[in-house]
Amino acid sequence: MTEFDLAMSLSQSPEFRQKFPGVNNKVYFNYGGQGILPRASLDAILSTYQFLEEHGPFSIQANAWIQEKTALLRQDLAKELGTTTETLTITDNVTAGCNIVLWGLDWQAGDHLLMTDCEHPGVIAIIEALVDRFGITYSTCPIAATLNGSDPTQVIREHLTPKTRLVLVSHLLWNTGQVLPLKEIIEVCRQYSGEYPVQVLVDAAQSAGSLAVNLSELDVDYYAFTGHKWFCGPSGVGGLYVNPLRSPELRPTYVGWRGITYGKQGEMTGWKTDGSRFEIATSAYPQFEGLRAAIAVHQSAGNSQERYQKICQNSVHLWEGLNQIPEINCLKKTPPEAGLVSFEVKSDFSHHIWVQSLEKEGFFLRTIASPNCIRACCHYFTSPQEIDELLTKIVEKSQKGTIH
Ligand SMILES: Cc1ncc(COP(=O)(O)O)c(C=O)c1O
């Protein structure tokens, strides 16, 4: 057994899995929706509230403590994502990060935004609002169809126009589990010569905490992520990476006391120049500590590359098992490259009834509307037994025929 195998098999051991109390009463495959909170995270949230009540909650000591812990969260996120603390803004979620970027650009009527056909409705809603407010245009390029062969970078290249200002892509597609070749996509955008340099906003909802991300190598413009999915942090804490080259031109839209600098009389003197420029005001700070504690648990299991490898081993195990079931069709025809495995039930497309029925029996998955399928997510600490139990359950259900 290699050192990696040993470390990673420990992360699937009952002892390690005990760190996540929520795995005990169910078989959970919804990490792409929301991760399971480690006990250490719950403890950190509670003890932070207790500390703040004891020493504040508003006091010089409590406020200094909050500042120190916020700085540490930025450090932990920077380490996980391969960037520096100044590039990071702490947000509430992915959508908040996308809003900062999308409202922060200096849009002119007629500017064009290109996105893939696999983006999240919540993010598309922002774009619709920009169309309404600024008269921009947008188009959608067919990336879903590249799942089993053709080149997504080429598709994006073909859909850029001289008016394209921004390309919006997800790093890891939430519906089919495809990992997009982000580095190549960014390169194509950099090389395109239109009216503007084409910038790239990445929806990292599914990639942060699951892929081994190195932002300094990717050279992306904006990367919006959350702590509550693959990082298994509490809901309500996320982040946004802004490339230092882009930062000066991105204007804050919602603003407040956390984003400004002060003079001697406490008056506003200007805007902060790092990522905190886009932060607004009071947050649920104990949740920050919850996310830090979750990240520490992951780091105790291995680095992001090792965890990613284990995620892939698990999802390949699931994918191979699903491929053995005649009634099941996995959307991806080659082994998964991340934790999301999407499949359809050939003879019975009422997937929501399948998911409902599985949930009643303790197996948590979700449906995806487009393409119509069921999605199962494996984390690095998902155990082989859990995967086998799910496979057995699906075989059982598919042999019964319709489950209505
Ligand atoms: C690809 C993608 N984008 C955005 C979101 C929305 O995330 P949040 O609630 O953190 O804004 C999700 C949530 O499932 C998602 O999968």
The ligand as a Gaussian input file, in Angstrom:
#p B3LYP/6-31G(d) Opt

LIG

0 1
 C      -23.039000      25.508000     -10.589000
 C      -23.727000      26.201000      -9.463000
 N      -23.736000      27.530000      -9.428000
 C      -24.323000      28.221000      -8.445000
 C      -24.969000      27.569000      -7.435000
 C      -25.606000      28.359000      -6.357000
 O      -24.757000      28.305000      -5.245000
 P      -24.927000      29.302000      -4.018000
 O      -26.205000      28.969000      -3.350000
 O      -23.720000      29.046000      -3.169000
 O      -24.933000      30.680000      -4.559000
 C      -24.992000      26.164000      -7.418000
 C      -25.698000      25.440000      -6.358000
 O      -26.041000      24.300000      -6.461000
 C      -24.345000      25.474000      -8.455000
 O      -24.318000      24.142000      -8.491000

